[in-house]
């Protein structure tokens, strides 16, 4: 696994589950909902991030799996019917969760359900998680070979979204706080590896107003020490100025510390370079990420995605984090990570994982 939140998000992004027939392996819950719909498939396109010859489009070899981000990791799953129908039961109400298409053979993630907002920039609230108060149909959706994301318009789930607004923590309570990470499932090797490399996080809340509306961002550092070593700044003055210009009129920063990332002029400095240019050298992006923060009651989430092509090389990176606060000192959070490269990059990379961790305030 990579270090926590590997890639510094491009500034434009800053604005910007197993069983069959629906019964699955659902954990019991007093109030649960169902996630249903119909899955179609689309043929291989271009180079693709999944290579030809995979079983990615064989729905009989796949399942829809949904998992809640809570202490019991409540989950449910469904096979796909002859017409692609699925119905996942057992997801607790008013609790954040995510859904994935996974392989039956080894539970490998084939694609993630992404709730896509129609807005862009800092108003964009696209997320890899949702929190619902009632059952919902995702309608007709499509698994496209070569694409690890299945987008569902936010409007599809709008009527079922949770109306719970209470939270054990306010967004400002995250500012300047450090948290220790532990795995909810200690047998999960992906989680164990991730937490071993990144046992703690340090949060910085960044805010601005646009047309009198408050918008939040979050800086996530590997530790408070890393934040201090790099100058105790949220972003460079130039970055802050560029964002202000991009957002246009009515945009004003209300909370961020601007300056220079100190000790970041050579590969031997204690604060790594933003981009050292070599894979063997640690970069500032290994210690820090900046992202739009989506807030829904007790749920706080960020979604870092980056994809593109370089000649015949096609790549995709993702780090999504959803945190569910249960007290002022305890949260449960889901990490979803993906590092994928096509054969045109020289070698195929397909490293994906999803796991739930417990955050304990230091």
C-alpha positions as CSV (number, residue, x, y, z in Angstrom):
1,X,0.0,0.0,0.0
2,X,1.0,3.6,-0.6
3,X,1.5,6.2,2.1
4,X,-1.6,7.9,3.4
5,X,-3.3,10.0,0.8
6,X,-0.5,9.8,-1.7
7,X,-1.1,12.5,-4.3
8,X,-1.4,16.3,-3.7
9,X,-4.8,17.0,-5.4
10,X,-4.7,19.2,-8.4
11,X,-6.0,22.6,-7.5
12,X,-9.0,22.2,-9.8
13,X,-10.0,19.1,-7.7
14,X,-9.9,21.2,-4.5
15,X,-12.7,23.2,-6.0
16,X,-14.1,21.0,-7.7
17,X,-19.8,-6.2,-0.4
18,X,-20.9,-10.9,-0.5
19,X,-23.9,-13.8,-0.6
20,X,-26.6,-14.2,-3.2
21,X,-30.1,-13.3,-4.2
22,X,-30.1,-10.2,-1.9
23,X,-29.8,-12.1,1.3
24,X,-26.0,-11.8,1.3
25,X,-23.9,-11.8,4.5
26,X,-25.8,-8.8,6.0
27,X,-25.2,-8.0,9.6
28,X,-28.4,-7.5,11.6
29,X,-29.6,-4.0,12.3
30,X,-32.8,-2.7,13.8
31,X,-33.4,-0.3,10.9
32,X,-32.0,-1.3,7.5
33,X,-32.4,-0.4,3.9
34,X,-32.1,-2.1,0.5
35,X,-30.0,-0.9,-2.4
36,X,-31.3,-2.2,-5.7
37,X,-31.0,-1.5,-9.5
38,X,-30.1,-3.1,-12.8
39,X,-26.6,-3.5,-14.0
40,X,-25.7,-3.4,-17.7
41,X,-22.3,-3.8,-19.4
42,X,-20.4,-1.9,-22.0
43,X,-17.6,-3.3,-24.2
44,X,-13.9,-2.6,-23.9
45,X,-13.0,0.9,-24.9
46,X,-9.6,2.1,-26.0
47,X,-6.6,1.0,-23.9
48,X,-8.7,0.6,-20.8
49,X,-7.5,0.3,-17.3
50,X,-8.6,-3.3,-17.2
51,X,-6.9,-5.5,-19.8
52,X,-8.7,-7.5,-22.5
53,X,-9.4,-11.1,-21.5
54,X,-10.5,-10.3,-17.9
55,X,-13.9,-11.4,-16.7
56,X,-14.9,-7.8,-15.8
57,X,-18.0,-8.0,-17.9
58,X,-19.1,-11.4,-16.9
59,X,-21.8,-10.5,-14.3
60,X,-22.2,-14.2,-13.3
61,X,-18.7,-13.9,-11.8
62,X,-19.4,-10.7,-10.0
63,X,-21.5,-9.4,-7.1
64,X,-22.7,-6.0,-5.8
65,X,-21.3,-5.5,-2.3
66,X,-22.2,-2.6,0.1
67,X,-20.6,-2.0,3.5
68,X,-21.3,0.5,6.2
69,X,-18.6,2.6,7.9
70,X,-19.4,1.7,11.5
71,X,-17.9,-0.4,14.3
72,X,-19.5,-3.6,13.1
73,X,-18.8,-3.0,9.4
74,X,-22.4,-4.0,8.6
75,X,-22.6,-5.3,5.0
76,X,-24.7,-7.0,2.4
77,X,-24.4,-8.3,-1.1
78,X,-26.3,-9.6,-4.1
79,X,-25.7,-11.7,-7.1
80,X,-26.7,-10.2,-10.4
81,X,-29.8,-11.7,-12.0
82,X,-30.1,-12.9,-15.6
83,X,-31.1,-9.3,-16.5
84,X,-28.5,-7.7,-14.3
85,X,-30.9,-7.1,-11.4
86,X,-29.5,-6.7,-7.9
87,X,-30.9,-6.1,-4.4
88,X,-28.6,-5.6,-1.5
89,X,-30.2,-5.8,2.0
90,X,-28.9,-5.1,5.5
91,X,-27.4,-1.6,5.3
92,X,-28.2,0.4,8.4
93,X,-30.2,3.6,8.0
94,X,-28.6,7.0,8.6
95,X,-25.1,5.5,8.4
96,X,-22.5,6.2,5.7
97,X,-21.7,3.3,3.4
98,X,-20.2,2.5,0.0
99,X,-21.0,0.0,-2.7
100,X,-18.7,-1.9,-5.0
101,X,-18.8,-4.4,-7.8
102,X,-16.5,-7.2,-6.7
103,X,-15.3,-10.6,-8.1
104,X,-16.9,-13.6,-6.4
105,X,-13.6,-15.6,-6.5
106,X,-11.4,-13.2,-4.5
107,X,-13.6,-10.2,-3.5
108,X,-11.3,-8.0,-5.7
109,X,-12.9,-4.6,-6.4
110,X,-13.8,-4.2,-10.1
111,X,-15.6,-0.9,-9.9
112,X,-16.9,1.6,-7.3
113,X,-20.3,3.3,-7.2
114,X,-19.7,7.1,-7.2
115,X,-22.5,9.5,-6.4
116,X,-21.8,12.3,-9.0
117,X,-22.8,15.9,-8.3
118,X,-23.7,18.1,-11.2
119,X,-21.7,21.1,-9.7
120,X,-18.0,21.7,-10.2
121,X,-15.2,23.5,-8.3
122,X,-15.5,23.9,-4.6
123,X,-19.3,23.4,-4.8
124,X,-18.8,19.8,-6.1
125,X,-20.0,17.2,-3.6
126,X,-19.3,14.1,-5.6
127,X,-18.5,11.2,-3.2
128,X,-17.8,7.5,-3.0
129,X,-20.2,7.2,-0.1
130,X,-23.8,7.9,0.8
131,X,-26.0,8.1,3.9
132,X,-29.7,7.2,3.4
133,X,-32.8,7.2,5.5
134,X,-34.8,4.8,3.2
135,X,-34.3,2.2,0.5
136,X,-33.3,3.3,-3.0
137,X,-33.1,2.1,-6.5
138,X,-30.0,3.2,-8.4
139,X,-31.9,2.6,-11.6
140,X,-30.1,1.3,-14.7
141,X,-26.4,1.6,-14.4
142,X,-23.5,0.4,-16.5
143,X,-20.2,-1.4,-15.8
144,X,-17.8,-0.4,-18.5
145,X,-14.8,-2.6,-19.0
146,X,-11.7,-0.5,-18.5
147,X,-13.5,2.0,-16.2
148,X,-13.2,1.4,-12.4
149,X,-16.0,3.9,-11.6
150,X,-19.7,3.7,-12.1
151,X,-21.3,7.1,-11.8
152,X,-24.8,7.6,-10.3
153,X,-26.3,11.1,-10.5
154,X,-26.8,12.6,-7.1
155,X,-30.4,13.3,-8.0
156,X,-31.2,9.6,-8.2
157,X,-30.7,9.2,-4.4
158,X,-31.8,12.6,-3.3
159,X,-35.3,11.6,-2.1
160,X,-33.7,8.8,0.1
161,X,-30.9,10.8,1.6
162,X,-30.7,10.9,5.4
163,X,-32.2,14.0,7.0
164,X,-30.1,13.6,10.1
165,X,-28.2,16.7,10.8
166,X,-26.8,16.1,14.2
167,X,-23.0,15.4,14.7
168,X,-20.8,14.6,17.6
169,X,-18.2,17.0,16.0
170,X,-18.5,20.3,14.2
171,X,-16.3,20.8,11.2
172,X,-14.1,23.3,13.1
173,X,-13.5,20.7,15.7
174,X,-11.2,18.9,13.2
175,X,-8.9,21.9,12.9
176,X,-5.4,21.3,14.3
177,X,-6.3,17.8,15.6
178,X,-4.2,14.6,15.5
179,X,-5.8,11.1,15.3
180,X,-4.5,7.6,15.7
181,X,-5.7,4.9,13.2
182,X,-6.4,1.3,14.0
183,X,-8.1,-1.4,11.9
184,X,-11.6,-2.5,12.7
185,X,-10.9,-5.8,11.1
186,X,-7.4,-6.8,12.4
187,X,-7.3,-9.7,9.9
188,X,-7.5,-7.3,6.9
189,X,-4.0,-7.3,5.4
190,X,-4.7,-4.2,3.2
191,X,-5.7,-2.2,6.3
192,X,-2.9,-3.5,8.4
193,X,-0.3,-2.5,5.8
194,X,-1.9,0.9,5.3
195,X,-2.1,1.7,9.1
196,X,1.5,0.4,9.6
197,X,2.8,2.9,7.1
198,X,0.4,5.7,8.2
199,X,-0.6,5.2,11.9
200,X,-1.8,8.7,12.4
201,X,-3.2,11.8,10.7
202,X,-3.2,15.6,11.4
203,X,-6.1,17.6,10.1
204,X,-6.2,21.3,9.0
205,X,-9.5,22.9,8.1
206,X,-9.4,25.5,5.3
207,X,-12.4,27.6,4.6
208,X,-13.6,30.3,2.2
209,X,-16.8,32.1,1.4
210,X,-18.3,32.4,-2.1
211,X,-21.4,34.5,-2.5
212,X,-22.0,34.4,1.3
213,X,-21.8,30.6,1.3
214,X,-19.1,29.0,3.5
215,X,-17.1,26.3,1.7
216,X,-14.7,23.9,3.5
217,X,-11.5,22.2,2.4
218,X,-9.3,19.9,4.5
219,X,-5.6,19.5,4.6
220,X,-4.5,16.0,5.7
221,X,-0.9,15.5,6.9
222,X,0.9,12.4,7.9
223,X,1.5,13.9,11.3
224,X,1.6,17.2,13.2
225,X,5.4,16.9,13.1
226,X,5.3,16.7,9.2
227,X,3.2,19.8,9.2
228,X,5.6,21.7,11.4
229,X,8.7,20.5,9.5
230,X,7.2,21.8,6.2
231,X,6.6,25.3,7.5
232,X,3.2,25.0,9.2
233,X,1.4,26.3,6.2
234,X,-1.7,25.0,4.4
235,X,-0.6,26.1,0.9
236,X,1.8,28.4,-0.8
237,X,0.8,32.1,-1.4
238,X,0.8,31.4,-5.1
239,X,-1.6,28.5,-4.8
240,X,-4.0,30.5,-2.7
241,X,-3.9,33.3,-5.3
242,X,-4.5,31.0,-8.2
243,X,-7.5,29.5,-6.5
244,X,-9.0,32.9,-5.8
245,X,-8.5,33.9,-9.5
246,X,-10.0,30.6,-10.7
247,X,-13.1,30.9,-8.5
248,X,-13.8,34.5,-9.7
249,X,-15.8,37.2,-7.9
250,X,-17.4,36.7,-4.5
251,X,-14.6,34.4,-3.3
252,X,-12.7,35.2,-0.1
253,X,-10.4,33.0,2.1
254,X,-11.5,33.0,5.7
255,X,-9.1,30.4,7.1
256,X,-5.8,29.2,5.7
257,X,-2.2,29.8,6.5
258,X,-0.2,30.8,3.4
259,X,3.5,30.8,3.0
260,X,6.3,28.6,1.6
261,X,6.9,25.0,2.2
262,X,10.3,25.2,4.0
263,X,13.2,22.8,3.8
264,X,11.9,21.6,0.4
265,X,14.6,22.6,-2.0
266,X,16.5,19.3,-2.4
267,X,15.9,15.6,-2.0
268,X,17.9,15.6,1.2
269,X,15.8,18.1,3.0
270,X,13.5,17.1,5.9
271,X,10.4,18.4,4.1
272,X,10.4,16.5,0.8
273,X,10.1,18.2,-2.6
274,X,6.7,18.6,-4.2
275,X,7.9,16.5,-7.0
276,X,11.3,15.1,-6.8
277,X,11.1,13.5,-10.2
278,X,12.1,10.0,-9.2
279,X,10.0,7.2,-7.9
280,X,12.5,6.3,-5.2
281,X,12.4,9.7,-3.6
282,X,9.7,10.7,-1.2
283,X,7.7,13.7,-2.2
284,X,5.8,16.3,-0.2
285,X,2.7,14.6,-1.7
286,X,3.5,11.5,0.4
287,X,2.8,13.6,3.5
288,X,0.0,16.0,2.5
289,X,-3.2,16.2,0.5
290,X,-5.6,19.1,0.0
291,X,-9.3,18.4,-0.9
292,X,-12.8,19.6,-0.9
293,X,-14.6,18.5,2.3
294,X,-18.2,17.3,1.9
295,X,-20.2,17.6,5.1
296,X,-23.5,15.8,5.8
297,X,-24.5,15.7,9.5
298,X,-22.0,13.5,11.3
299,X,-20.4,12.4,8.0
300,X,-17.3,14.1,6.6
301,X,-15.8,12.9,3.3
302,X,-13.2,13.7,0.6
303,X,-12.7,12.2,-2.8
304,X,-9.3,12.5,-4.5
305,X,-9.4,11.2,-8.1
306,X,-6.8,11.7,-10.9
307,X,-6.8,10.0,-14.3
308,X,-5.4,10.6,-17.7
309,X,-3.3,9.3,-20.6
310,X,0.3,9.7,-21.7
311,X,0.6,8.2,-25.1
312,X,-0.6,4.6,-24.8
313,X,-0.3,4.8,-21.0
314,X,-3.6,5.2,-19.2
315,X,-3.6,5.7,-15.4
316,X,-6.1,6.2,-12.5
317,X,-5.4,7.1,-8.9
318,X,-8.0,7.4,-6.1
319,X,-8.0,8.0,-2.4
320,X,-11.5,8.4,-0.9
321,X,-12.1,8.9,2.8
322,X,-15.4,9.1,4.7
323,X,-15.4,9.7,8.4
324,X,-18.4,9.1,10.7
325,X,-18.1,10.8,14.1
326,X,-19.7,8.9,17.0
327,X,-18.2,11.1,19.8
328,X,-15.9,14.0,20.2
329,X,-12.9,11.7,20.3
330,X,-13.9,8.7,18.2
331,X,-14.8,8.2,14.5
332,X,-15.1,5.3,12.1
333,X,-13.8,5.9,8.6
334,X,-13.6,4.1,5.3
335,X,-10.6,4.4,3.1
336,X,-10.8,3.4,-0.6
337,X,-7.6,3.4,-2.5
338,X,-6.7,2.6,-6.1
339,X,-3.6,2.7,-8.2
340,X,-4.2,1.5,-11.8
341,X,-2.1,1.6,-14.9
342,X,-2.6,0.0,-18.3
343,X,-0.1,-2.1,-20.2
344,X,0.9,0.9,-22.2
345,X,2.6,2.3,-19.1
346,X,5.2,-0.5,-19.4
347,X,3.6,-2.9,-16.9
348,X,0.1,-3.4,-15.7
349,X,-0.7,-2.1,-12.2
350,X,-4.0,-2.9,-10.5
351,X,-3.8,-2.2,-6.7
352,X,-7.2,-1.5,-5.1
353,X,-8.5,-1.8,-1.5
354,X,-11.3,-0.7,0.8
355,X,-11.3,-1.0,4.5
356,X,-12.7,0.6,7.7
357,X,-10.6,2.1,10.4
358,X,-11.2,3.6,13.8
359,X,-9.9,7.1,14.5
360,X,-9.1,8.0,18.1
361,X,-8.3,11.6,18.9
362,X,-4.8,12.1,20.5
